[in-house]
Amino acid sequence: GEALFPVSLLARAKLIASGEQAGTCVDAMAGETSGRLAYLVVSEGGLAGVGERFRRLDWSHARVDRDQVVTSLDRDRFCTLPELSKDQWPAR
């Protein structure tokens, strides 16, 4: 059968883009009815929360690989994803 992973991983895993760390997953948003994952909230940049940016990464562009999340987007494309304010998710 399909390999399983703990959903809690999606609130702390490193996000890898183009073979390097692009950020850290801080949350995952799922549909209330379907239960399907819609997107990840990924933190990037900043130091101790200052200057930190949050980006919305659609689940269709991500996969779990052991204890990290890998995106099919390259680093430059990842950096153009829409920013979310700290209190904006769940964003529709």
C-alpha positions as CSV (number, residue, x, y, z in Angstrom):
1,G,0.0,0.0,0.0
2,E,0.8,3.6,0.0
3,A,3.5,4.9,2.5
4,L,2.0,7.0,5.3
5,F,3.4,10.1,7.1
6,P,2.3,11.9,10.2
7,V,0.3,15.0,9.3
8,S,2.0,16.8,12.2
9,L,5.1,16.8,9.9
10,L,3.5,19.5,7.8
11,A,3.7,22.0,10.7
12,R,7.5,21.7,11.1
13,A,9.2,20.1,8.1
14,K,11.9,21.8,6.0
15,L,10.8,22.7,2.5
16,I,13.3,21.8,-0.2
17,A,13.3,23.5,-3.6
18,S,16.0,22.8,-6.2
19,G,17.9,20.7,-3.7
20,E,18.2,23.4,-1.0
21,Q,16.1,24.5,1.9
22,A,13.7,27.2,0.8
23,G,11.7,27.6,4.1
24,T,9.9,25.7,6.8
25,C,6.3,24.4,6.8
26,V,4.3,26.0,9.6
27,D,0.8,24.8,8.8
28,A,-1.3,22.8,6.3
29,M,-4.8,23.7,5.2
30,A,-7.4,21.1,4.3
31,G,-11.0,21.1,3.1
32,E,-13.6,20.8,5.8
33,T,-15.7,18.4,3.9
34,S,-13.2,16.5,1.7
35,G,-10.4,16.4,4.2
36,R,-8.0,16.9,1.2
37,L,-4.9,19.0,1.7
38,A,-5.2,22.3,-0.2
39,Y,-2.0,24.1,0.6
40,L,0.9,24.5,2.9
41,V,1.8,27.7,4.7
42,V,5.6,28.0,4.4
43,S,7.8,30.4,6.4
44,E,10.9,31.9,4.8
45,G,13.5,34.4,5.7
46,G,13.7,36.5,8.8
47,L,15.4,35.9,12.1
48,A,13.5,34.9,15.2
49,G,10.2,35.8,13.5
50,V,11.4,39.3,12.4
51,G,11.2,39.8,8.7
52,E,9.7,36.4,8.2
53,R,7.4,35.9,5.1
54,F,4.7,33.3,4.8
55,R,3.9,31.8,1.4
56,R,1.0,29.6,0.2
57,L,2.3,26.5,-1.6
58,D,-0.4,24.4,-3.3
59,W,-0.3,20.8,-2.2
60,S,-0.2,19.8,-5.9
61,H,3.4,21.2,-6.0
62,A,4.6,19.3,-2.9
63,R,5.4,15.8,-1.8
64,V,6.7,14.3,1.4
65,D,10.2,12.7,1.3
66,R,11.0,11.1,4.7
67,D,11.1,14.0,7.2
68,Q,10.9,16.9,4.7
69,V,8.7,18.3,2.1
70,V,10.0,18.7,-1.5
71,T,8.4,21.1,-4.0
72,S,8.4,20.7,-7.7
73,L,8.9,24.4,-8.1
74,D,12.4,25.8,-8.4
75,R,13.6,28.3,-5.8
76,D,12.9,31.4,-8.0
77,R,9.3,30.3,-8.7
78,F,8.8,29.5,-5.0
79,C,9.8,33.1,-4.1
80,T,7.1,34.5,-6.4
81,L,4.3,32.6,-4.6
82,P,1.7,34.8,-3.0
83,E,2.6,36.0,0.5
84,L,0.2,35.5,3.4
85,S,0.0,37.8,6.4
86,K,0.5,36.0,9.7
87,D,-3.2,36.2,10.5
88,Q,-4.5,35.7,6.9
89,W,-4.7,31.9,6.7
90,P,-6.9,30.1,6.1
91,A,-6.9,32.1,2.9
92,R,-9.5,31.1,0.3
